[in-house]
C-alpha cells in the first residue's frame, strides 16, 4: 500500500489518487467533447442564415425581378439577419454571464406585465402550430419584483419559446403565476415532447441539446438559469418524456409589497 501526503495533511492511498485523477481526466475530455459539439452545432446554426442571405442578395443583384419577388427576397434577408443577430446576442450574453460581466438595470418590475408581453411576442409563433397559451393568474394584485425588466422578459421568452418549439401542433402551454411567502413563482408548463430523465440531467449542463430539431444554440436554458440566479432567484426544470415539461422560476418579491401584505 502506497500513501501520498499532500502538504503533510491529507493522506491518499495511491490507487484512490489514481482513480480520482482518472475521473478528473475523463471530466476534462467530456467537457472538451461538449465544447467541440457546441462549436460544430453553432457553426452550422450561423451558416444556415448566412447561406440564405448570400443566396438572396446574389439573386436580387442579378436583377430582372418584379417588385413582389424583390420584396419577398428582401423579407427573407431581413428575417435571416434577425436570426443571425439573435444567435450572436445569445453567445455574447452567455460569455458575459460566464465572465461575471452581465450588468442588470434594476427597477420595480410587474411580473404579470412581463408575462403578458411575452405572450404577445410569441403569439404568431404559437398560432402557426395552433398552440393555445393561457395565463393562469392565482394572484389578486400586481406581482412586483426587483429586477431588470428586459432580462426577465428574455428569460420567459426563452422558456415559452422552448415550450412552443418542443410541443406538437394543437397542444397547450400554461403560464402559471402565484406568490408564496416572499416569493413570486412562475411556472411555464407545456404538454410537449418532454425530456427523459437521463437527458434532463444533461440538459441542465450547458450546451446539451437532446437533438438538433429546434435549431438554436443550446445556450438558452443556461442563460435563463444564470439570469434568474443574478436576480437572487431559482430556476428548476421537471419533465417527463411524452408528457411535457414544467419550468419553475422563483423570484424574491419586492420588500414593500411584503410589508403591505403583512
Ligand atoms: P436551444 O433551445 O437553443 O436548443 P436551450 O438551452 O433553450 O437551447 O435548450 C436545450 C435543450 O433542452 C433543447 O435543445 C431541448 O432538447 C431541451 N428542451 C428545452 N426546453 C424544452 C421543453 N420545454 N421541452 C422539451 N425539451 C426541451
Boltz pocket constraint, residues with backbone or C-beta under 6 A from the ligand:
constraints:
  - pocket:
      binder: B
      contacts: [[A, 158], [A, 159], [A, 162], [A, 163], [A, 166], [A, 190], [A, 192], [A, 193], [A, 194], [A, 195], [A, 203], [A, 208], [A, 209], [A, 210], [A, 211], [A, 214], [A, 215], [A, 216], [A, 217], [A, 218], [A, 219], [A, 220], [A, 221], [A, 222], [A, 245]]
      max_distance: 6.0
